[in-house]
Amino acid sequence: MVIRIGEFRAAEGEGQALHQFLLSLAPYITASKGCLAYEVLRQQDNNDLFAVIERWQSIEDHRASVNGFPVDEMQAAMSLFASPPKGTYYYGDG
């Protein structure tokens, strides 16, 4: 199993909109081949910082999901980000 932890910072005044966007991705991501779980977390003391924890059967499954996401929807959401999202893969025992 592979765990992907993504970090997101909202643009000024866009914390709630970014939160809703990240939540709106759940149906697409969880329906993707190899997705085991998807969770959006908001930092306790900063409403503009988010972590997304995804569990996948493989890195390739995650990458295929990202590559298949509609480009126009992602470009429409780019104004919500203060900086490019960051993400790292980890291996899990589950």
N, C-alpha and C positions, 0 to 999 in steps of 0.2 A: 504494500500500500504506500502511496505517496500523499503527503500533505503539502498543500500549497498555502502559504500565508501571504496575503496581499496587504499592502499598506496604502492608504488613501488619505489625502489632505484636501479638504474642500476649499474652494475659492472663497474670498470674503463674502459673507452673507449667504452662502450656498450650502451650508451644513445640512439643513433639512432636505433640500432638493437632492443632494448627493446621497444621503441616507435612503431616500425613497428610490432613487435610481438603482442603488446596490441591491435593495430588497426586490426590486422589480426583475432583476436578473435571475432570481431563484428558480422560477419555472423552466426557463431555458436551460440553465446550468444543470439542474437536477435531472432533467430529461436527457441530458447528453450521455452518450455511451461511456461507461466507466466511472461516472460520478457516484460517489458513495454518500457524500454529505456536503452541505453548503451553509455557512453561518456568517452573518454580518454582526460585527461588534462595534460599538461606539465607545470611544475613550471616556472614562468616567469624569475627568476634569477638563476635557476639551471637546466640545460638541462638533468640532471640525475635523477630528481625526478618527479614522476607521480602520479596522482590521477585518479581512475576510478570510475565513478558514475553510478550505475546501479539501475534501478527501477524495482521492482518485485511485483507480486500479493501477494507472501508469501515468508517467509524464506525457507520453504520446496521446493518451486520451484527453488530458487537460489541454494540450496544445491544439488538438483537433477541434475541441469545443470552442476555444478562443478564435481559431481561424474560421470557424463556421458562423460566428456571430455577425449579424448584419452591420456592415460598415457604416451605413447612414445613421443607425441608431447610436453607435459609439461616437461618431463625429458630432452628433447633436448634443451629446452629454459632455464633450470636452470642456465646455465653458464652466462646468461644475468643479473642475479640478484646479487646485492652486499649483500643483506640480505633477509631473508624470507619476503614475502609480508605480510602486515598487513591489516585487514579489520574489519569494524564495521557495524552493522545494526542499522538503524534509522527508526522510523515510520513516515510516511508522511500523509498529509491530503488529497492528491489527490486521 
